[in-house]
Amino acid sequence: MLHLKTENDILAMRKAGLLTWCGHKLVSEIIKAGMTTGDLDQEVEKLFVKNGAVPIFKGVNGRVPYPASTCISINEQVVHGIPGDRIIQDGDIVSVDTGCRLNSWCGDSANTYPVGQVDSTGLKLIEVTRSVLAHAIQHLSRAKKWSEVASEMDKFVRKNGFSTVEEFVGHGIGHEMHESPQVPNFVYREYMRHGDFTIRPGVVIAIEPMVNEGHKKVRSSRDYWTMLTADGKRSAHVEHTVGILSSGPIVLTGPPLTDEEKEQVNVFFEKYRT
């Protein structure tokens, strides 16, 4: 079942998406070797709370409630890494996933950051993961079904010598972080029969490819949340919240596009600093 939004709903979601983008802008400015993942998480949470937003990851149900406002996953950690006292090292690739609810609407986004001197394979992994998301968003304008986009995403990843994680997929988003439909980054038979959906105005989805340097398989850790590559090689994760308007797709968690949005970003950061 699709949770379709009106055009006004989608435009209203932009403010939550823009604040989520600010969370990543903040990360890009302060992330460095020697800081802990917990320090990074606290700063993003401060940005959200100071602007009247609710971090939507904190308290998510699992075997234990998720304890932080971000998921920070380093190197072989694929997703859902819990921030804490781990120190970020030179050469790490660090995936940060975060989101907030503002004025009842959610924004959700992820990016992977190279820290210091990252080797060429690690940089290529990040570049390919970012590129496959960009290709997916571009393909939304001409595809009729999500499966067409997902198929192109998987082909792109494999063409570049990496693998797509299949245990985790994207999702619909709106008043709740996770809504239907499921949004996989690959195609499989059961999905084609029962899960595929039409790309049409009103659809709002979080597209989030996770790409592994080695094999696609992952395994769980003892903290009940962090997922790791099964072969110990690195993984990268990116995500945008994207809405479909009658004019085409709009990246709701993308950078400011107008003077009004740029001023809103300034307001968000002024509140963070006070």
N, C-alpha and C positions, 0 to 999 in steps of 0.2 A: 504494500500500500504506500502510495506517495503522499507525503504531507506537503501539498502545494501551497505556496505563499503568493500573496498579491504583489504587484510591483511596489506598492508602498511598504509592504512588509520587508521586502528585500532591501529597499533603500534604507529602512530603519535599522536593519541588521548591520549596515555599513559602519555605524558608530562603534559597535562592539568589535567589529572586524578591524577597524582602524586602531583601537586601543590595543588589540592583540598584536597588530603589526608593530606598535610602539614597544611592546614587550620584547619583540625580536630586535628592534633597533637598539634598545637598551643593552640586550645581550651582546650584540655585535660590537658595542662600544666598550664594554667592561670586561668581557671574557679574556682571560690571560692565564698563562702558566703560573702556578703557585697559588691560585685561589681555589677554594673548595666549591663543590657543586652546591652545597648548602648555602654558601654566600650568594651564589648566582640566583638560586631560587628565592631567597629572601628579598632581593632587589626587585625581581619581577612581581612578586606578591605586593610589595610596597607600592609599586606603580599602579597596580589594579585597585588596591584598597583605597589609596589616596584619591582616586577618581570615582569612587562610589560603585565600583564593580565587584563582583563576586568571582574569585578564582574557581572555575568549574571542575578542576581535577580533584581539589581537596575534598576528601571524604567519600569519593566514589567507592561504591561497594565492591568488595572482593573477599577473599578469605580473611583479609584484614583490610580496613578502610585505607584508601590511598592517603598518605600523610602530607603531601606537598602540593604546591601550586603549579609546579612544572614536572615533566618527566625529563631527566637528563641522562642520556645513554652514551657511553664512551667506548669507542673502538668496537670490540666484539659484542657489546650490548646493543641489541636491536631496538628495543622500545621499552617504555615503562620503567626506566632506571630511576631509583629513588634518590633524590639529592641528600647529601649528608656530608661526612668529613673526608670524602675522597678528594684528593688534590689533583687538579688538572695539570697534565704534564706537557712540556714542549713536544710537538709531534702528534698529539692526540687529535682525533676527529670527534667532535662532541655534538650529538643530536639533542636539540632542545624542542620539546613539544609543550605547548601551553595554550590556555584559552580562558576567556572570562565571559560572564553574563552581565550585560549593561542594558538597563531599561527593558529588561525581561528577555532580551535576545542574546544569543550566544555567538561567539567567534572562536575558531579553533585553527591553529596553525603550527607548523613545525619547520625547522631548518637545521642543517648540519654545518658546523663551523670548524674550519681548520685552525689549529692553535700552533703558532710558531712554525717551525720547519717540518712540514708534512711531506712525505715522499710522494713521488709522481703517481703511483697507483692509488694512494689515498685521495689525492687531489682529483684524479680521474673519476673515482667512485663518487665523490661529491658532485662533480660536474655532470655526470651521467644522471644521477638521481634528480638533481635540479632540472636538468633538461627534459627528462621524461615527464615531469609534472608540467612544464611549460608546453610540451607537445600535446599533452592531454587537454589542457585548457584551450589551446588553439583548435584542436580537433572537434571540440564541442560545437563549434559554429557550423560544421558540415555533417556531423554524424546524426543519425536518426535514433540509434539505440546506444546505451552505455557499452554494451559488449563490443561494439566497433572501436570505441576508444580504448577499452581495456586490452583488446587484442593488439592494437598498435603499441601500447605501452610495453607489453611483455616482449614483443618483437624487438623494440628499440633497446631494451635492457640486454637481451640475449645477444643482439648484434654487436654490442659493445663489450661482450665477454663477462658479464655479471649475471646474477640471478635475482628473480623477484620473490620476495617472501610471500608465501601463500596462506600462512596461519592468521594473518591480520589484514583487514581491508578497511577502506574508507566507509563513510556513512552519511545519511541524511542529517541535517542539523537545523535548528530553529529555536524555539523556546527551550528545548532540551539539547544537550550536547549530542546525544545519540538518538537519532530517529531513523525510521526506514526511509529509503531502501539501503541495503548493503551495496557498497561501491568497491568491488574488487579491482585489482590492478593486473588481472589476468583473466582468462576465460576457461570455464570448465563446463562439462555437459549439464550437470544438474542446475547450474545457474542459468544457462541458456533456456532451460525448460521452465523454470519457476521464478527466477530472480531478476531477469533482465527488465530494464525500464526504458521508456521513451524519453528522450531529451526534449523538453518543451518548457515554455515560460512557466515559472512558478516553482521549478525544481531548484532546491538549494542543497548542495552536497559538499562534504569535506573529502577532497581527493588527497590520498596520502600514500604514495609509493614508498616501500622500504626495500632497499636494494643491497644484496650481499656481495662481498668481494669473492666469496667461494660458493659453497653449496647453499641452496635455498632453505634447508632445514634449520629449525631453531629449537632451543630447549629452555626450560624454565629454571630459575634459580631458587635458592632456599628462602628468599624474602617474599615469595608468593607473587611478586610483581615483575621483577626484571626478567626480560627475555634475552637470551644470548644466541649467537650463531652456534650451531652444533659442531662446526669444525674449528671454532676459535678465531676465524678470520673476521675482518671488520664489516660493519654495516652502516648505511646512511639512510636517513629518513627526512622527507620533506612533506609539507602539507599546506594547502590553501582551502579556505571556505569560498565556494564559488556559487553564485546565483545565476539563473537563466532568466533574462528579461526578453521582451519581444524583440529588442534590438540585438540580442546576443548575450554571451556570458560576461559577467562582471566579477572580478576577483575582490571579494569583500574584505579579505585580510591582506590586501596589497597596499603599497605606499600611497600617500596623499596625491591626488590628481588635480585638485583645484586650490585656489587661494583660500577658500573657506576651510577645506580639509587641512591645509598646511597650518592655518591658524588654530584649528582644533588640536592638532599635534602639539603645537606650542603650549596650549592650555593644559593638555595632559601632562607634559613634562614640567611645567611650572608647579602644578599641584604635587607632583612627585618630589620636587626639590624642597618644598616648604614643610 
